[in-house]
Amino acid sequence: MTAKEQVPPVAGSKTTDSNASSKLPPVAVLLIGWLVPGAGHLLLGKWVRGILLMVSIICMFAFGVALQGKLYTPNTCEPLDMLDFVGDLGAGLLYALGRLLGWGQSAVLTAVADYGSKFIVVGGLLNVVAAIDAHSLAIGRKQS
Amino acid sequence: MTISHFAAVVLFSLFTSIVFGITQRSEPRSMLRFGAICFALFVGGTVAASWAMWFIKH
């Protein structure tokens, strides 16, 4: 069996490459990557990727708030609003900070404000993608 | 804060393409290429859809 034919490492197992540089378990990398955008990659020593992800996702969220986008809450009866809330929740601590400071509470009255709402939702979803990518790096599913 | 619709498209495409490029590819060169392709498709697709809607209306 050549090196390229080796079985990929199982979740949670130790890997021999640089992806295993973090002492934290992969689940912790996933959670921290979700709470703080890009932090999962930073924990794995992927500095450039982590900073780029952090800047992109935070800018996405910040532009959404600046455009007077809405931060959705769970206590609504609209199914689409619930989906938007799930997307918003993907931003992790950014969402909590926004709720704490009262951002995104006004009604969406303009097209640009609607764009802002979509920026916030998509920023949250992108953060989930980034956190899962960090998890994949931590368990060795993604090689580099 | 208010921005034009085109600026919103460019900003959205830029940030989304960066995340897609980093997360969907493994090598830095392919990340850059995939991100650039995503950005071009986002912006180009939006402009094309906008013109299509204009022609439908007129």
N, CA and C atoms of all chains as a GROMACS GRO file, in nm:
protein
  606
    1MET      N    1   0.085  -0.120   0.000
    1MET     CA    2   0.000   0.000   0.000
    1MET      C    3   0.088   0.124   0.000
    2THR      N    4   0.067   0.213  -0.097
    2THR     CA    5   0.146   0.336  -0.102
    2THR      C    6   0.092   0.438  -0.005
    3ALA      N    7   0.170   0.545   0.010
    3ALA     CA    8   0.128   0.649   0.106
    3ALA      C    9  -0.004   0.711   0.065
    4LYS      N   10  -0.026   0.723  -0.068
    4LYS     CA   11  -0.149   0.789  -0.115
    4LYS      C   12  -0.272   0.701  -0.095
    5GLU      N   13  -0.250   0.569  -0.077
    5GLU     CA   14  -0.363   0.478  -0.062
    5GLU      C   15  -0.401   0.455   0.082
    6GLN      N   16  -0.335   0.524   0.174
    6GLN     CA   17  -0.363   0.501   0.315
    6GLN      C   18  -0.506   0.542   0.347
    7VAL      N   19  -0.562   0.471   0.444
    7VAL     CA   20  -0.699   0.499   0.487
    7VAL      C   21  -0.700   0.634   0.558
    8PRO      N   22  -0.800   0.723   0.525
    8PRO     CA   23  -0.805   0.851   0.594
    8PRO      C   24  -0.831   0.832   0.742
    9PRO      N   25  -0.777   0.923   0.825
    9PRO     CA   26  -0.792   0.908   0.968
    9PRO      C   27  -0.937   0.920   1.013
   10VAL      N   28  -0.969   0.850   1.118
   10VAL     CA   29  -1.105   0.852   1.173
   10VAL      C   30  -1.124   0.980   1.254
   11ALA      N   31  -1.249   1.026   1.262
   11ALA     CA   32  -1.278   1.147   1.339
   11ALA      C   33  -1.226   1.135   1.481
   12GLY      N   34  -1.156   1.239   1.524
   12GLY     CA   35  -1.106   1.241   1.661
   12GLY      C   36  -0.972   1.175   1.678
   13SER      N   37  -0.922   1.105   1.575
   13SER     CA   38  -0.794   1.038   1.588
   13SER      C   39  -0.681   1.135   1.562
   14LYS      N   40  -0.561   1.097   1.604
   14LYS     CA   41  -0.443   1.180   1.583
   14LYS      C   42  -0.398   1.167   1.437
   15THR      N   43  -0.362   1.276   1.376
   15THR     CA   44  -0.306   1.273   1.242
   15THR      C   45  -0.161   1.314   1.251
   16THR      N   46  -0.086   1.278   1.147
   16THR     CA   47   0.058   1.303   1.153
   16THR      C   48   0.098   1.431   1.083
   17ASP      N   49   0.008   1.494   1.008
   17ASP     CA   50   0.046   1.615   0.936
   17ASP      C   51   0.024   1.738   1.022
   18SER      N   52   0.043   1.856   0.957
   18SER     CA   53   0.036   1.980   1.031
   18SER      C   54  -0.106   2.013   1.076
   19ASN      N   55  -0.208   1.942   1.020
   19ASN     CA   56  -0.345   1.970   1.060
   19ASN      C   57  -0.369   1.935   1.206
   20ALA      N   58  -0.288   1.848   1.261
   20ALA     CA   59  -0.308   1.805   1.398
   20ALA      C   60  -0.231   1.891   1.496
   21SER      N   61  -0.188   2.011   1.452
   21SER     CA   62  -0.106   2.095   1.538
   21SER      C   63  -0.184   2.146   1.659
   22SER      N   64  -0.318   2.156   1.649
   22SER     CA   65  -0.398   2.201   1.761
   22SER      C   66  -0.414   2.089   1.862
   23LYS      N   67  -0.404   2.124   1.991
   23LYS     CA   68  -0.422   2.024   2.096
   23LYS      C   69  -0.570   2.000   2.127
   24LEU      N   70  -0.654   2.087   2.074
   24LEU     CA   71  -0.796   2.078   2.102
   24LEU      C   72  -0.860   1.965   2.022
   25PRO      N   73  -0.966   1.903   2.077
   25PRO     CA   74  -1.038   1.802   1.998
   25PRO      C   75  -1.110   1.868   1.881
   26PRO      N   76  -1.134   1.792   1.774
   26PRO     CA   77  -1.198   1.849   1.654
   26PRO      C   78  -1.332   1.916   1.683
   27VAL      N   79  -1.408   1.861   1.777
   27VAL     CA   80  -1.538   1.922   1.809
   27VAL      C   81  -1.519   2.061   1.867
   28ALA      N   82  -1.414   2.078   1.947
   28ALA     CA   83  -1.387   2.211   2.003
   28ALA      C   84  -1.348   2.308   1.893
   29VAL      N   85  -1.271   2.260   1.795
   29VAL     CA   86  -1.235   2.344   1.681
   29VAL      C   87  -1.361   2.388   1.606
   30LEU      N   88  -1.454   2.294   1.590
   30LEU     CA   89  -1.581   2.324   1.523
   30LEU      C   90  -1.659   2.430   1.600
   31LEU      N   91  -1.670   2.411   1.731
   31LEU     CA   92  -1.749   2.504   1.812
   31LEU      C   93  -1.686   2.643   1.819
   32ILE      N   94  -1.555   2.645   1.839
   32ILE     CA   95  -1.487   2.776   1.847
   32ILE      C   96  -1.490   2.845   1.711
   33GLY      N   97  -1.477   2.765   1.604
   33GLY     CA   98  -1.486   2.822   1.469
   33GLY      C   99  -1.624   2.879   1.441
   34TRP      N  100  -1.726   2.818   1.501
   34TRP     CA  101  -1.862   2.873   1.484
   34TRP      C  102  -1.880   3.000   1.568
   35LEU      N  103  -1.832   2.995   1.692
   35LEU     CA  104  -1.852   3.111   1.780
   35LEU      C  105  -1.777   3.234   1.730
   36VAL      N  106  -1.653   3.216   1.689
   36VAL     CA  107  -1.571   3.328   1.641
   36VAL      C  108  -1.530   3.297   1.497
   37PRO      N  109  -1.578   3.374   1.401
   37PRO     CA  110  -1.546   3.345   1.260
   37PRO      C  111  -1.394   3.336   1.234
   38GLY      N  112  -1.353   3.227   1.171
   38GLY     CA  113  -1.212   3.210   1.136
   38GLY      C  114  -1.125   3.154   1.247
   39ALA      N  115  -1.179   3.147   1.369
   39ALA     CA  116  -1.097   3.102   1.482
   39ALA      C  117  -1.058   2.955   1.470
   40GLY      N  118  -1.142   2.875   1.408
   40GLY     CA  119  -1.108   2.734   1.390
   40GLY      C  120  -0.981   2.717   1.308
   41HIS      N  121  -0.970   2.794   1.202
   41HIS     CA  122  -0.850   2.787   1.118
   41HIS      C  123  -0.729   2.844   1.192
   42LEU      N  124  -0.751   2.950   1.268
   42LEU     CA  125  -0.640   3.008   1.344
   42LEU      C  126  -0.586   2.908   1.446
   43LEU      N  127  -0.676   2.832   1.510
   43LEU     CA  128  -0.633   2.731   1.606
   43LEU      C  129  -0.549   2.622   1.541
   44LEU      N  130  -0.575   2.597   1.414
   44LEU     CA  131  -0.500   2.493   1.342
   44LEU      C  132  -0.373   2.546   1.278
   45GLY      N  133  -0.345   2.674   1.302
   45GLY     CA  134  -0.224   2.734   1.247
   45GLY      C  135  -0.238   2.781   1.104
   46LYS      N  136  -0.359   2.784   1.052
   46LYS     CA  137  -0.384   2.834   0.916
   46LYS      C  138  -0.412   2.984   0.926
   47TRP      N  139  -0.307   3.060   0.945
   47TRP     CA  140  -0.320   3.202   0.980
   47TRP      C  141  -0.385   3.283   0.868
   48VAL      N  142  -0.334   3.268   0.747
   48VAL     CA  143  -0.386   3.351   0.637
   48VAL      C  144  -0.533   3.319   0.611
   49ARG      N  145  -0.564   3.189   0.605
   49ARG     CA  146  -0.703   3.149   0.582
   49ARG      C  147  -0.794   3.199   0.694
   50GLY      N  148  -0.746   3.182   0.817
   50GLY     CA  149  -0.827   3.224   0.932
   50GLY      C  150  -0.857   3.373   0.929
   51ILE      N  151  -0.754   3.452   0.901
   51ILE     CA  152  -0.773   3.598   0.898
   51ILE      C  153  -0.865   3.638   0.783
   52LEU      N  154  -0.845   3.575   0.666
   52LEU     CA  155  -0.931   3.607   0.552
   52LEU      C  156  -1.077   3.571   0.581
   53LEU      N  157  -1.097   3.454   0.642
   53LEU     CA  158  -1.234   3.413   0.676
   53LEU      C  159  -1.294   3.507   0.779
   54MET      N  160  -1.214   3.541   0.880
   54MET     CA  161  -1.261   3.630   0.986
   54MET      C  162  -1.302   3.766   0.928
   55VAL      N  163  -1.214   3.824   0.846
   55VAL     CA  164  -1.241   3.956   0.788
   55VAL      C  165  -1.365   3.949   0.698
   56SER      N  166  -1.372   3.845   0.615
   56SER     CA  167  -1.485   3.834   0.521
   56SER      C  168  -1.618   3.821   0.594
   57ILE      N  169  -1.624   3.732   0.692
   57ILE     CA  170  -1.751   3.706   0.759
   57ILE      C  171  -1.791   3.823   0.849
   58ILE      N  172  -1.693   3.881   0.918
   58ILE     CA  173  -1.725   3.996   1.003
   58ILE      C  174  -1.769   4.114   0.917
   59CYS      N  175  -1.701   4.136   0.803
   59CYS     CA  176  -1.741   4.245   0.713
   59CYS      C  177  -1.882   4.221   0.658
   60MET      N  178  -1.909   4.096   0.624
   60MET     CA  179  -2.042   4.062   0.572
   60MET      C  180  -2.148   4.098   0.676
   61PHE      N  181  -2.124   4.058   0.800
   61PHE     CA  182  -2.218   4.087   0.909
   61PHE      C  183  -2.228   4.238   0.933
   62ALA      N  184  -2.112   4.304   0.937
   62ALA     CA  185  -2.109   4.448   0.966
   62ALA      C  186  -2.180   4.527   0.856
   63PHE      N  187  -2.156   4.491   0.731
   63PHE     CA  188  -2.226   4.560   0.621
   63PHE      C  189  -2.376   4.535   0.632
   64GLY      N  190  -2.415   4.414   0.667
   64GLY     CA  191  -2.556   4.384   0.683
   64GLY      C  192  -2.621   4.472   0.789
   65VAL      N  193  -2.553   4.487   0.902
   65VAL     CA  194  -2.607   4.573   1.008
   65VAL      C  195  -2.607   4.719   0.964
   66ALA      N  196  -2.498   4.761   0.898
   66ALA     CA  197  -2.488   4.901   0.854
   66ALA      C  198  -2.593   4.935   0.749
   67LEU      N  199  -2.633   4.836   0.671
   67LEU     CA  200  -2.737   4.860   0.570
   67LEU      C  201  -2.877   4.850   0.630
   68GLN      N  202  -2.883   4.843   0.763
   68GLN     CA  203  -3.009   4.835   0.838
   68GLN      C  204  -3.084   4.705   0.812
   69GLY      N  205  -3.004   4.599   0.796
   69GLY     CA  206  -3.064   4.466   0.783
   69GLY      C  207  -3.122   4.421   0.915
   70LYS      N  208  -3.206   4.319   0.908
   70LYS     CA  209  -3.276   4.273   1.028
   70LYS      C  210  -3.206   4.153   1.089
   71LEU      N  211  -3.197   4.153   1.222
   71LEU     CA  212  -3.152   4.034   1.295
   71LEU      C  213  -3.278   3.960   1.340
   72TYR      N  214  -3.296   3.841   1.289
   72TYR     CA  215  -3.420   3.769   1.315
   72TYR      C  216  -3.418   3.703   1.453
   73THR      N  217  -3.537   3.688   1.509
   73THR     CA  218  -3.551   3.626   1.640
   73THR      C  219  -3.632   3.496   1.625
   74PRO      N  220  -3.621   3.406   1.723
   74PRO     CA  221  -3.690   3.277   1.709
   74PRO      C  222  -3.840   3.287   1.735
   75ASN      N  223  -3.885   3.391   1.803
   75ASN     CA  224  -4.026   3.395   1.844
   75ASN      C  225  -4.113   3.461   1.736
   76THR      N  226  -4.116   3.397   1.622
   76THR     CA  227  -4.203   3.446   1.516
   76THR      C  228  -4.277   3.327   1.456
   77CYS      N  229  -4.389   3.355   1.395
   77CYS     CA  230  -4.468   3.245   1.339
   77CYS      C  231  -4.442   3.224   1.190
   78GLU      N  232  -4.358   3.308   1.131
   78GLU     CA  233  -4.332   3.297   0.988
   78GLU      C  234  -4.224   3.192   0.963
   79PRO      N  235  -4.253   3.088   0.883
   79PRO     CA  236  -4.151   2.984   0.857
   79PRO      C  237  -4.025   3.040   0.792
   80LEU      N  238  -4.041   3.135   0.698
   80LEU     CA  239  -3.922   3.191   0.633
   80LEU      C  240  -3.837   3.271   0.731
   81ASP      N  241  -3.904   3.339   0.825
   81ASP     CA  242  -3.830   3.412   0.928
   81ASP      C  243  -3.752   3.316   1.018
   82MET      N  244  -3.811   3.198   1.042
   82MET     CA  245  -3.741   3.099   1.123
   82MET      C  246  -3.614   3.052   1.052
   83LEU      N  247  -3.625   3.033   0.919
   83LEU     CA  248  -3.506   2.994   0.843
   83LEU      C  249  -3.401   3.104   0.845
   84ASP      N  250  -3.447   3.229   0.832
   84ASP     CA  251  -3.354   3.342   0.842
   84ASP      C  252  -3.287   3.345   0.979
   85PHE      N  253  -3.364   3.313   1.082
   85PHE     CA  254  -3.307   3.310   1.218
   85PHE      C  255  -3.197   3.204   1.228
   86VAL      N  256  -3.222   3.089   1.168
   86VAL     CA  257  -3.120   2.983   1.171
   86VAL      C  258  -2.992   3.031   1.100
   87GLY      N  259  -3.012   3.099   0.986
   87GLY     CA  260  -2.896   3.154   0.916
   87GLY      C  261  -2.823   3.257   1.000
   88ASP      N  262  -2.899   3.346   1.064
   88ASP     CA  263  -2.838   3.448   1.151
   88ASP      C  264  -2.758   3.383   1.264
   89LEU      N  265  -2.816   3.276   1.319
   89LEU     CA  266  -2.753   3.208   1.432
   89LEU      C  267  -2.616   3.151   1.395
   90GLY      N  268  -2.596   3.125   1.266
   90GLY     CA  269  -2.468   3.074   1.220
   90GLY      C  270  -2.354   3.170   1.246
   91ALA      N  271  -2.383   3.296   1.268
   91ALA     CA  272  -2.276   3.394   1.292
   91ALA      C  273  -2.217   3.382   1.432
   92GLY      N  274  -2.273   3.296   1.516
   92GLY     CA  275  -2.216   3.270   1.648
   92GLY      C  276  -2.223   3.390   1.740
   93LEU      N  277  -2.108   3.429   1.794
   93LEU     CA  278  -2.106   3.539   1.890
   93LEU      C  279  -2.142   3.672   1.827
   94LEU      N  280  -2.122   3.685   1.697
   94LEU     CA  281  -2.162   3.810   1.630
   94LEU      C  282  -2.312   3.831   1.644
   95TYR      N  283  -2.388   3.723   1.631
   95TYR     CA  284  -2.534   3.733   1.647
   95TYR      C  285  -2.568   3.772   1.790
   96ALA      N  286  -2.501   3.706   1.886
   96ALA     CA  287  -2.527   3.738   2.026
   96ALA      C  288  -2.493   3.884   2.055
   97LEU      N  289  -2.382   3.930   2.000
   97LEU     CA  290  -2.342   4.070   2.020
   97LEU      C  291  -2.445   4.165   1.960
   98GLY      N  292  -2.490   4.132   1.840
   98GLY     CA  293  -2.591   4.215   1.774
   98GLY      C  294  -2.720   4.224   1.854
   99ARG      N  295  -2.762   4.110   1.908
   99ARG     CA  296  -2.885   4.108   1.989
   99ARG      C  297  -2.865   4.186   2.117
  100LEU      N  298  -2.746   4.170   2.174
  100LEU     CA  299  -2.714   4.240   2.300
  100LEU      C  300  -2.716   4.391   2.282
  101LEU      N  301  -2.662   4.437   2.171
  101LEU     CA  302  -2.652   4.581   2.147
  101LEU      C  303  -2.775   4.637   2.074
  102GLY      N  304  -2.870   4.552   2.045
  102GLY     CA  305  -2.994   4.599   1.985
  102GLY      C  306  -2.982   4.633   1.837
  103TRP      N  307  -2.888   4.570   1.768
  103TRP     CA  308  -2.875   4.597   1.623
  103TRP      C  309  -2.985   4.522   1.548
  104GLY      N  310  -3.017   4.575   1.430
  104GLY     CA  311  -3.108   4.505   1.340
  104GLY      C  312  -3.248   4.487   1.394
  105GLN      N  313  -3.296   4.581   1.473
  105GLN     CA  314  -3.430   4.568   1.531
  105GLN      C  315  -3.537   4.639   1.449
  106SER      N  316  -3.494   4.730   1.360
  106SER     CA  317  -3.593   4.808   1.286
  106SER      C  318  -3.652   4.725   1.171
  107ALA      N  319  -3.770   4.767   1.127
  107ALA     CA  320  -3.836   4.696   1.017
  107ALA      C  321  -3.762   4.722   0.887
  108VAL      N  322  -3.767   4.622   0.798
  108VAL     CA  323  -3.701   4.634   0.668
  108VAL      C  324  -3.795   4.709   0.573
  109LEU      N  325  -3.756   4.833   0.537
  109LEU     CA  326  -3.845   4.917   0.457
  109LEU      C  327  -3.791   4.943   0.316
  110THR      N  328  -3.662   4.924   0.296
  110THR     CA  329  -3.603   4.954   0.165
  110THR      C  330  -3.537   4.829   0.108
  111ALA      N  331  -3.510   4.836  -0.023
  111ALA     CA  332  -3.442   4.722  -0.088
  111ALA      C  333  -3.303   4.703  -0.030
  112VAL      N  334  -3.235   4.813  -0.002
  112VAL     CA  335  -3.099   4.802   0.051
  112VAL      C  336  -3.101   4.738   0.190
  113ALA      N  337  -3.203   4.770   0.270
  113ALA     CA  338  -3.215   4.707   0.403
  113ALA      C  339  -3.242   4.557   0.387
  114ASP      N  340  -3.316   4.521   0.284
  114ASP     CA  341  -3.339   4.379   0.258
  114ASP      C  342  -3.208   4.311   0.219
  115TYR      N  343  -3.127   4.381   0.138
  115TYR     CA  344  -2.994   4.328   0.106
  115TYR      C  345  -2.914   4.307   0.236
  116GLY      N  346  -2.926   4.404   0.327
  116GLY     CA  347  -2.856   4.393   0.455
  116GLY      C  348  -2.896   4.269   0.531
  117SER      N  349  -3.026   4.240   0.532
  117SER     CA  350  -3.073   4.118   0.600
  117SER      C  351  -3.011   3.994   0.537
  118LYS      N  352  -3.002   3.995   0.405
  118LYS     CA  353  -2.945   3.879   0.335
  118LYS      C  354  -2.794   3.869   0.362
  119PHE      N  355  -2.728   3.984   0.372
  119PHE     CA  356  -2.585   3.983   0.407
  119PHE      C  357  -2.565   3.913   0.542
  120ILE      N  358  -2.651   3.946   0.638
  120ILE     CA  359  -2.636   3.888   0.773
  120ILE      C  360  -2.663   3.737   0.769
  121VAL      N  361  -2.769   3.698   0.699
  121VAL     CA  362  -2.803   3.555   0.692
  121VAL      C  363  -2.692   3.477   0.622
  122VAL      N  364  -2.649   3.527   0.508
  122VAL     CA  365  -2.546   3.454   0.431
  122VAL      C  366  -2.413   3.456   0.507
  123GLY      N  367  -2.382   3.566   0.575
  123GLY     CA  368  -2.261   3.570   0.657
  123GLY      C  369  -2.263   3.459   0.762
  124GLY      N  370  -2.379   3.439   0.824
  124GLY     CA  371  -2.391   3.331   0.923
  124GLY      C  372  -2.374   3.194   0.860
  125LEU      N  373  -2.434   3.174   0.744
  125LEU     CA  374  -2.422   3.044   0.677
  125LEU      C  375  -2.277   3.019   0.632
  126LEU      N  376  -2.210   3.124   0.585
  126LEU     CA  377  -2.070   3.109   0.545
  126LEU      C  378  -1.983   3.076   0.666
  127ASN      N  379  -2.020   3.130   0.783
  127ASN     CA  380  -1.945   3.099   0.904
  127ASN      C  381  -1.959   2.952   0.939
  128VAL      N  382  -2.077   2.896   0.919
  128VAL     CA  383  -2.096   2.753   0.943
  128VAL      C  384  -2.009   2.671   0.847
  129VAL      N  385  -2.006   2.712   0.720
  129VAL     CA  386  -1.922   2.643   0.622
  129VAL      C  387  -1.774   2.649   0.665
  130ALA      N  388  -1.732   2.766   0.711
  130ALA     CA  389  -1.592   2.782   0.754
  130ALA      C  390  -1.562   2.695   0.876
  131ALA      N  391  -1.656   2.689   0.971
  131ALA     CA  392  -1.634   2.608   1.091
  131ALA      C  393  -1.626   2.459   1.055
  132ILE      N  394  -1.711   2.416   0.963
  132ILE     CA  395  -1.706   2.274   0.920
  132ILE      C  396  -1.576   2.246   0.845
  133ASP      N  397  -1.528   2.344   0.770
  133ASP     CA  398  -1.400   2.326   0.700
  133ASP      C  399  -1.286   2.309   0.802
  134ALA      N  400  -1.292   2.390   0.908
  134ALA     CA  401  -1.189   2.377   1.012
  134ALA      C  402  -1.197   2.239   1.078
  135HIS      N  403  -1.318   2.192   1.100
  135HIS     CA  404  -1.336   2.059   1.158
  135HIS      C  405  -1.280   1.951   1.064
  136SER      N  406  -1.306   1.967   0.934
  136SER     CA  407  -1.253   1.871   0.838
  136SER      C  408  -1.100   1.871   0.838
  137LEU      N  409  -1.041   1.987   0.854
  137LEU     CA  410  -0.895   1.994   0.863
  137LEU      C  411  -0.845   1.926   0.991
  138ALA      N  412  -0.920   1.946   1.100
  138ALA     CA  413  -0.877   1.892   1.229
  138ALA      C  414  -0.882   1.740   1.232
  139ILE      N  415  -0.979   1.681   1.164
  139ILE     CA  416  -0.988   1.534   1.165
  139ILE      C  417  -0.912   1.472   1.049
  140GLY      N  418  -0.858   1.554   0.960
  140GLY     CA  419  -0.779   1.502   0.850
  140GLY      C  420  -0.857   1.467   0.725
  141ARG      N  421  -0.988   1.495   0.727
  141ARG     CA  422  -1.068   1.467   0.606
  141ARG      C  423  -1.022   1.554   0.491
  142LYS      N  424  -0.989   1.678   0.524
  142LYS     CA  425  -0.929   1.768   0.424
  142LYS      C  426  -0.780   1.776   0.455
  143GLN      N  427  -0.700   1.747   0.357
  143GLN     CA  428  -0.557   1.729   0.383
  143GLN      C  429  -0.483   1.859   0.411
  144SER      N  430  -0.519   1.966   0.343
  144SER     CA  431  -0.445   2.092   0.365
  144SER      C  432  -0.535   2.211   0.337
  145MET      N  433  -2.638   5.398   0.655
  145MET     CA  434  -2.551   5.374   0.540
  145MET      C  435  -2.635   5.321   0.424
  146THR      N  436  -2.606   5.371   0.304
  146THR     CA  437  -2.673   5.318   0.187
  146THR      C  438  -2.572   5.304   0.074
  147ILE      N  439  -2.588   5.202  -0.005
  147ILE     CA  440  -2.497   5.180  -0.118
  147ILE      C  441  -2.581   5.145  -0.240
  148SER      N  442  -2.516   5.153  -0.357
  148SER     CA  443  -2.590   5.119  -0.479
  148SER      C  444  -2.611   4.968  -0.486
  149HIS      N  445  -2.703   4.927  -0.569
  149HIS     CA  446  -2.732   4.784  -0.584
  149HIS      C  447  -2.609   4.711  -0.638
  150PHE      N  448  -2.540   4.776  -0.732
  150PHE     CA  449  -2.422   4.711  -0.790
  150PHE      C  450  -2.311   4.695  -0.686
  151ALA      N  451  -2.294   4.798  -0.603
  151ALA     CA  452  -2.193   4.786  -0.496
  151ALA      C  453  -2.228   4.673  -0.401
  152ALA      N  454  -2.358   4.657  -0.373
  152ALA     CA  455  -2.400   4.547  -0.286
  152ALA      C  456  -2.367   4.412  -0.349
  153VAL      N  457  -2.388   4.403  -0.479
  153VAL     CA  458  -2.356   4.278  -0.550
  153VAL      C  459  -2.206   4.249  -0.542
  154VAL      N  460  -2.126   4.352  -0.566
  154VAL     CA  461  -1.980   4.333  -0.566
  154VAL      C  462  -1.932   4.292  -0.427
  155LEU      N  463  -1.983   4.359  -0.324
  155LEU     CA  464  -1.940   4.326  -0.187
  155LEU      C  465  -1.983   4.183  -0.151
  156PHE      N  466  -2.106   4.152  -0.179
  156PHE     CA  467  -2.157   4.017  -0.149
  156PHE      C  468  -2.072   3.912  -0.221
  157SER      N  469  -2.047   3.936  -0.350
  157SER     CA  470  -1.970   3.840  -0.429
  157SER      C  471  -1.828   3.826  -0.378
  158LEU      N  472  -1.769   3.937  -0.339
  158LEU     CA  473  -1.630   3.934  -0.291
  158LEU      C  474  -1.617   3.848  -0.165
  159PHE      N  475  -1.697   3.879  -0.064
  159PHE     CA  476  -1.684   3.806   0.062
  159PHE      C  477  -1.723   3.659   0.046
  160THR      N  478  -1.828   3.634  -0.028
  160THR     CA  479  -1.871   3.496  -0.047
  160THR      C  480  -1.767   3.416  -0.124
  161SER      N  481  -1.708   3.478  -0.226
  161SER     CA  482  -1.608   3.407  -0.306
  161SER      C  483  -1.483   3.375  -0.225
  162ILE      N  484  -1.446   3.466  -0.136
  162ILE     CA  485  -1.329   3.439  -0.050
  162ILE      C  486  -1.354   3.314   0.034
  163VAL      N  487  -1.471   3.309   0.097
  163VAL     CA  488  -1.502   3.194   0.183
  163VAL      C  489  -1.514   3.066   0.100
  164PHE      N  490  -1.581   3.074  -0.014
  164PHE     CA  491  -1.593   2.956  -0.101
  164PHE      C  492  -1.455   2.907  -0.146
  165GLY      N  493  -1.371   3.001  -0.187
  165GLY     CA  494  -1.238   2.963  -0.235
  165GLY      C  495  -1.158   2.890  -0.129
  166ILE      N  496  -1.161   2.942  -0.006
  166ILE     CA  497  -1.082   2.883   0.102
  166ILE      C  498  -1.138   2.747   0.143
  167THR      N  499  -1.270   2.737   0.150
  167THR     CA  500  -1.329   2.616   0.206
  167THR      C  501  -1.349   2.504   0.104
  168GLN      N  502  -1.358   2.537  -0.023
  168GLN     CA  503  -1.391   2.434  -0.122
  168GLN      C  504  -1.269   2.380  -0.197
  169ARG      N  505  -1.153   2.436  -0.174
  169ARG     CA  506  -1.031   2.388  -0.239
  169ARG      C  507  -0.920   2.370  -0.135
  170SER      N  508  -0.820   2.291  -0.172
  170SER     CA  509  -0.714   2.259  -0.076
  170SER      C  510  -0.585   2.336  -0.099
  171GLU      N  511  -0.551   2.361  -0.222
  171GLU     CA  512  -0.424   2.426  -0.253
  171GLU      C  513  -0.445   2.576  -0.275
  172PRO      N  514  -0.350   2.657  -0.229
  172PRO     CA  515  -0.366   2.803  -0.243
  172PRO      C  516  -0.394   2.849  -0.386
  173ARG      N  517  -0.324   2.789  -0.482
  173ARG     CA  518  -0.345   2.832  -0.621
  173ARG      C  519  -0.487   2.801  -0.669
  174SER      N  520  -0.535   2.680  -0.634
  174SER     CA  521  -0.672   2.645  -0.677
  174SER      C  522  -0.776   2.723  -0.597
  175MET      N  523  -0.742   2.759  -0.473
  175MET     CA  524  -0.833   2.844  -0.395
  175MET      C  525  -0.854   2.978  -0.465
  176LEU      N  526  -0.741   3.035  -0.508
  176LEU     CA  527  -0.746   3.166  -0.574
  176LEU      C  528  -0.827   3.156  -0.703
  177ARG      N  529  -0.803   3.051  -0.778
  177ARG     CA  530  -0.872   3.036  -0.905
  177ARG      C  531  -1.022   3.012  -0.885
  178PHE      N  532  -1.055   2.926  -0.790
  178PHE     CA  533  -1.196   2.898  -0.764
  178PHE      C  534  -1.268   3.022  -0.712
  179GLY      N  535  -1.199   3.098  -0.624
  179GLY     CA  536  -1.258   3.222  -0.572
  179GLY      C  537  -1.283   3.322  -0.683
  180ALA      N  538  -1.187   3.334  -0.775
  180ALA     CA  539  -1.203   3.428  -0.886
  180ALA      C  540  -1.317   3.385  -0.978
  181ILE      N  541  -1.327   3.254  -1.001
  181ILE     CA  542  -1.437   3.205  -1.086
  181ILE      C  543  -1.572   3.232  -1.019
  182CYS      N  544  -1.580   3.205  -0.888
  182CYS     CA  545  -1.705   3.232  -0.815
  182CYS      C  546  -1.742   3.379  -0.824
  183PHE      N  547  -1.641   3.466  -0.803
  183PHE     CA  548  -1.668   3.610  -0.807
  183PHE      C  549  -1.721   3.651  -0.944
  184ALA      N  550  -1.654   3.603  -1.049
  184ALA     CA  551  -1.696   3.639  -1.185
  184ALA      C  552  -1.837   3.587  -1.214
  185LEU      N  553  -1.866   3.465  -1.168
  185LEU     CA  554  -1.999   3.408  -1.193
  185LEU      C  555  -2.107   3.482  -1.115
  186PHE      N  556  -2.075   3.518  -0.989
  186PHE     CA  557  -2.173   3.593  -0.909
  186PHE      C  558  -2.207   3.726  -0.978
  187VAL      N  559  -2.102   3.803  -1.008
  187VAL     CA  560  -2.125   3.937  -1.064
  187VAL      C  561  -2.181   3.925  -1.206
  188GLY      N  562  -2.119   3.840  -1.287
  188GLY     CA  563  -2.166   3.824  -1.425
  188GLY      C  564  -2.307   3.771  -1.430
  189GLY      N  565  -2.340   3.675  -1.345
  189GLY     CA  566  -2.474   3.618  -1.342
  189GLY      C  567  -2.578   3.721  -1.302
  190THR      N  568  -2.541   3.806  -1.206
  190THR     CA  569  -2.636   3.910  -1.162
  190THR      C  570  -2.660   4.012  -1.272
  191VAL      N  571  -2.552   4.053  -1.338
  191VAL     CA  572  -2.566   4.151  -1.448
  191VAL      C  573  -2.649   4.090  -1.561
  192ALA      N  574  -2.622   3.964  -1.592
  192ALA     CA  575  -2.698   3.897  -1.699
  192ALA      C  576  -2.845   3.885  -1.662
  193ALA      N  577  -2.873   3.848  -1.536
  193ALA     CA  578  -3.013   3.836  -1.492
  193ALA      C  579  -3.082   3.972  -1.494
  194SER      N  580  -3.007   4.076  -1.460
  194SER     CA  581  -3.065   4.211  -1.460
  194SER      C  582  -3.105   4.252  -1.602
  195TRP      N  583  -3.015   4.227  -1.698
  195TRP     CA  584  -3.048   4.260  -1.837
  195TRP      C  585  -3.164   4.175  -1.886
  196ALA      N  586  -3.168   4.047  -1.847
  196ALA     CA  587  -3.278   3.960  -1.888
  196ALA      C  588  -3.411   4.015  -1.838
  197MET      N  589  -3.413   4.060  -1.711
  197MET     CA  590  -3.536   4.116  -1.656
  197MET      C  591  -3.575   4.245  -1.727
  198TRP      N  592  -3.473   4.324  -1.765
  198TRP     CA  593  -3.500   4.450  -1.838
  198TRP      C  594  -3.565   4.419  -1.973
  199PHE      N  595  -3.512   4.318  -2.043
  199PHE     CA  596  -3.568   4.282  -2.174
  199PHE      C  597  -3.708   4.223  -2.160
  200ILE      N  598  -3.730   4.148  -2.053
  200ILE     CA  599  -3.865   4.093  -2.032
  200ILE      C  600  -3.966   4.206  -2.011
  201LYS      N  601  -3.923   4.305  -1.934
  201LYS     CA  602  -4.014   4.416  -1.905
  201LYS      C  603  -4.041   4.501  -2.030
  202HIS      N  604  -3.937   4.519  -2.113
  202HIS     CA  605  -3.953   4.605  -2.231
  202HIS      C  606  -3.981   4.520  -2.354
   0.00000   0.00000   0.00000
